[in-house]
Amino acid sequence: MITTQRSGSGSMSPSPRSPSGPYLTVSVSDPAKMGSGVQAYISYKVITKTNFPEYEGPEKIVIRRYSDFDWLKDRLFEKYKGVFIPPLPEKSTVEKFRFSAEFIEMRRQALDVFVNRIAAHRELQRSEDLRIFLQADEQTMERARSQETGIFKKPTDFMQIFKDVQSKVSDVVLGKEKPVEESSPEFEKLKNYIFQLEDHLAEAQKHAYRLVKRHRELGQSLSEFGKAFKLLGDCEGNGLGKAFSEFGAKSEILSIKLQREAQHLLMNFEEPLKDYVRAVQSIKATMTERANAFRNHCELAEAIKFKEIDMNKLRLTRSEKLMEAEHEYEQLKADGAEATRKFETIVRIMNEEIVQFQEQKTLDMGLAFHEFAKGQASLANGIADGWRSLLPKLESLSSS
């Protein structure tokens, strides 16, 4: 749970609620499978507690599905240009993983982080779309989700965007078109930082995944090793058989420790790293919006210059089209001023957002690595203590 005193879209470590000020706390819980076959999906209970006056009472419980969270993300991205919209966990299309207990819990946790980041953000928390998401009944939410949001969502739309980008690239390579790109030192520095951060986080997350997998495999091997020694002990009727049985039992106990630490690593180390990879991708989407705003600003500035030239020609020839051209010129100037304002607003908001992102990343990564170190130390001590407890019996056997 988090308070409105904390801002920034990078929050992964919620802070306790302050009873004296405004608050908006959200929890995502109780995942449940609904429907069957290809129509099956997971629903979640979303509980909101707040004293915001625009909300209906101090507490509200609604049922939401993944597509509702996706709707909220798209709406916020469309309306809040320059803000780093919190990322959603990816949507698994592999049937055997989609309804596994582990996948469902990881998604529940990620959705909880997602909506709480929004609730903690100084601007997003006042969004009307957030209020609808947190308070509307299921029928109202379904109607809102089915309405056109103005955002491309179909795979065919993404394919068309990809083709358009390919065409633009081809035009640039052939010298047909020179792209208009922002080249300020500040933006270049931001781009370099984000792209490097994405690469390094992705690499770290890849190795964290391997570490989780190694712990699980080692735990499974130790379990099978223990069973084999217990069976071996059953064949022996003396002290050696008892030692084998105890050795096997200890192996099985330690295998459970390894499996638990693998799960701890997954939820508290690998998942936070993966979440920040998604957060960086969200920042890149905002950077694309900034690039589009800059391009629109430049294109309108260029159009205004050309229109001024046209008007001068019309004045010289005393053309009757001068009045129409002047009207178009005034409209272009208004559009240009609005485009400049939008671009400058995005720049200002992004400058604030990146500071918040870096501060929160420091806190979240510090927590993740602390959990990693604490878990590894506990595991190492537990394994050492477990084997050490067997040494006196094994030594007595070897010396007899």
N, C-alpha and C positions, 0 to 999 in steps of 0.2 A: 504494500500500500504506500501511496505517496501523497505529498502535500502540494498545494499550489505554489508554495514558496520556492520549490525547485523548478528550474526551467531547463530547456534544451532537449533536443530529441534523442540524445544519446544515453538517457538514464537507464541503467540496468540495475541499480542498487537503490530501491525505494527507501525513503526515509519515513520515520513515524509521523503520524498525523498530529498537527498542532491544534488543540481544541479552541484556541483563542482567535484564530483567523479563518478566512474562507478555505474550504477544503473540498476536494473531489477525489475520492478513492474508489478504485475498481478492482474486482477480482474475477478471474475466469476459472471456473471449476466444474466438477461433475460432468466430464465428457460422457456422452451416451450415443450408441449406434442407433440410427434411425433408418427405417426402410430395409430393403433387401436387394441383392443383385447389383446391377449397375446403377440403380437409383439410391443405393445406400449412402449415407453420409453421417458425420459425427456432429452432434449438437453440443453446445456448451451453455452452462448457466453463467450469466454475467450479472454480478451484483454491484450496484452503485450506491455509495453513501456520500452525501454532499449537503452543504448548506447554501449552494448557489440559488438565488431567488428564482431563476428561470426554470429550475427543475421542479418536478412534481413530488414534493415531499422529501424527507431525509433519506429514504431508502427505496430502491427499485430493483426488482429481479426480472430479467428477461432471458429468453432463450435465443441464442444466435448460432449460426453455422459459419463455416469458413468463408463462404461467398459474401456474407454480411460484412466481415472484417475487410475483405477485398474491396467491397463497395466503399467503405469508409476511407480506405487508403486512397482510392482513385479520386474520390470527391475532394479530399484535402489537397492532393497533388494538383488538381485542376484549379483550386481557388487560392492556395497559399504559395505563390511563386517566390522562390528564394529560400523557403523553409525546407530543412532536411526532413522530409516525411519519414517517420520510422518505418523500417522494412517489415514485411511479413515473412513468416517461414515459407519455404517452398512447398508446393502442393504435389505430393507424391502421386504418380500415376501407376505405380507398381502395386497390383492388387494384394499380393502377399504381405507387403509392408504397410499398406494404407490403414489397416485396422489392427495392426499389432499393438499390444499394450505399450511397448516402449515408444513407438512412433506417436501414438496418441498422446502420451504424457509429454513428450518433447514438444509437440505442437501446442498443447495446452499451455505449457510454460512460456513458449515463445509468443503466443497470442496474448497472454497476460502481460508480458513485457511490452508488447506492441501498444496495447490500449492504455497502459499506465504511462508510457512515454508521452502519449498524446495528452492524457489528463494532466500531466505535469508541465506541459509546455505553455508558456505564458500567453501565446496567441491561439494555439490549436484548442486549448481547453475551453475556450469560449465559442467554439464552432457550433453552428446550428446543426450541422451534420453529425457531430459527436453527440449532441443532445438527442437527436432522433435515434441514433444507434443505441444509446444507453437507455432510452425510455419508451420508444414506440413498441406497440404490440407486434406480434409476428406477422399479421396480415399487412399492417402498414409498412413494416420493414420490407416485406416481400414486394409490395407495390413500388416502393422507393428503389429497390434494387433492380427491378425490371424496367424502370424508366431509362431513357437515353441520358447518359451523363456527359456526353460530348467527348468521351475518352475512348480511343481505339482499344478494343479488348479482344476482338476475334482474331484467331490465328491468321486468317486471310488478310486482315488489316496490317498485321505485323509483317507479313510477307511483302505486301505492297510497299510499306515503309522501307524494307530492306532493298527492294528493287529500285526505289527512288534514290536511296543512298548510293547504290551501285552506279546508277546513271550519273549522279552528280560527280562521283569519283572519276568515272570515265571521261566526263567533260573536262575535269581539271587536268587529267593526264594528257588529254589531246589538245589542251590549251584553249578550249572553247570558253571556259569560265574560270575566273579566279575567285576562290571562296573569300567571303568577308569574315575575318576572324579577329576577335579581341586579342591584342598582343601586349597588354599592359604587364609590367614586371610583377605586379601583385597577383594577377590572374595566372601568369605562367608559373609562378611559385606555387600557387594553390594546386594547379593541375599536376605538376611534378610530384608534389607531396601526396596527393590522392592516389595517383597511379602507382607510386612506389609502395604506399601503405597497403593498397589492395594486393599487390604481388607478395609482400612480406607476410601479410595476414593469411593469405591463401596457402602459402608454403607452411606456415606454422600450424594452420588447421589441418593440413594434410598429414603432418607428422603426429599431431595430437590424435588423429583418427587411427594411425598405425599403432600408437601407444595403447589406445583403448583395445584395439584388436589383439595386440600382443598379450595384454593382461588377461583377456578373455580366453585366448588359446592356451596360455600357461595355466590358468585356473582349471580349464577343462582337462588338460593333460595331467595335472596334479590329481584331479578327482579320479581319473581312470587309473593312474598310477597307484592311488590309495586302494581302490577296489581290488586291483591285482594282488597287492600285498596282503590284504585281508583274506583273500582266497588262499594265498600261500600259507598264511598263518593257520587256516583251518586244517591244512594238511599235516601240520606239526602239532603234536600233543604235549610238548614240553615248554620250557622257558623260551626257546627260540620261536615257537609258534605264537606265544603270547606277545613277544617283542614285535614279530611281524604284524600281528593284528593291531597293536598300538601304533606302530609306524604307519600302517595304512589308514587308521582312523585319524591320526594327526594330519596326514596328507589331505584327506577329505575336508577337514576343518579349515586348513590353510587355503584350500582351493576356493572355499566360500569367501574367505577374506579377499582373495584376488578378484573374484567375480564382483563383489561389492565395491571394491576400489575401481574396477573397470566402469561400473555404472556411475560412481561418483565422478570419475574423470570425464565421462561422457556429458553429464549434466552440468558440471561446474567448471569444466576447462575447455573441452572441445566445442560444446554448444555456444558458449560466449564468444569464442574465436570465430565460429561460423556466423554468429549473429552480427559481428562487426564486419565480416566480409560483405554481408547483405547491406549493412548500414553504409558502407563505402559505395556500393552500387547505387544506393538511394541518393547519395551525394552526387554521384556522376550524372544521375537523371536530372538533378537540379542544375548542374553545370550545363547540361544540354539546353535546358530552358533559358539559362542566362545567355548562352551562345545565340539562341534563336532571337531573344530580345535585342541583343546587340546588333544582329544582322538586320532586324526590322528597323531599328533606330538608324542604322547607316543607309539602308535602302531608301527610307523616307527622306533623309537629309539630301541624298543624291537626287531624288525625284523633285525636291523643292528647288534645287539649283537649276535643274533642267526647265522647270516650270517658269522660273524667273527669266531664263534666256528666251523662252517662248513668248512671254509677256512683253519683253523689250522689243522683240521682232514685230509683235502685233501693234505695239504703240507706234513704231516707225511707219508701219503701213496703214495705221488708223483703221485696223480691221474691226469689223462688227463683232468678232468673236472675243474681243478683249474682255468684255464684261464677264462672259462665261469663264474665261481663263482666270480672271481675278478671283472669281468665286471658287474655282478648283484650287487655286493657290492658297486661299484662306483655309480651305478644308484640309489641304496637305499640311499646312503649318500647324493646325490644331492636332492632326494625327501625329505629326512629327514630335510635337511637344509632349503628347501622351506617351508615345513610344519611348522618348528620352526619360520621362518620369518613371515608366515601368522598369526600364533597364537600370536606372540609378537606384530604384527601390530594391530590386533584386540584389544588386551589388551590396547595398547597405545591410540588408537582412542576412545575406550569406556571410558577410564579415562578422556579424554577431554570432551566427550559427556555428561557424568553424571554431570560434573561441570556446563556445559551450561544448562542442563535440570533443575537442582536445582535452578539456578539463575532465569531462565525464569519462572519456576513454582511459585517462590516467588512473582514475579511481577504479573503473571496472576491470581493467587489465591487472591492476595491483591486487584486487580481490581474487581474480581468477588464478593468478600465479601463487598467491598465498594459499588458496585451497589446494592447488596442485602440490605444493611443497609439503603442506600439512598432511595430506592424504598419503603421499609417498613415504614420509617419515613414519607415520602410524603403521603403514603396511610393512615397511622394513622391520620396525621394532616387533610387530606381531609375528612375522615369519621367524625372526631370530629367536624370540622367546619360545615359540612353538617347537622349533628344532632343538633348542637348548634344553628344554624340559625332558627330552628323550635321551640325552647324552649319558646320564648316570646308568640307565638300564642297559644301553647298548655297550657302554664300557665294561659293565660287569659281565656281559656275555663274551666279549672279546678277550677278557682276561681270565675266563674260567677254563 
